[in-house]
Amino acid sequence: MNDQHTSVSAPGAKIATAWLATLFTSWADFASFLAAMYTLILICEWCWKKCGRPFCEARGWIKRLKRRADD
């Protein structure tokens, strides 16, 4: 009977750590990555507000937001 342990605990975390260690060789690389991720989040938020949410509201998939009329 083979008693060797062959499974890896938390393989996803180990892979992510290895990728991060090879991607970021300096703090400048890490800062530029964070800036790119923040920019991507802002673009996604804009697309959701301008395109995604109105599309879903028009089809009745999500409840319409009550928008205040401009004075």
Secondary structure, DSSP 4 states (H G I P E B T S, - for coil): --------SSHHHHHHHHHHHHH-SSHHHHHHHHHHHHHHHHHHHHHIIIIIHHHHHHTTSSPPP-PPPP-
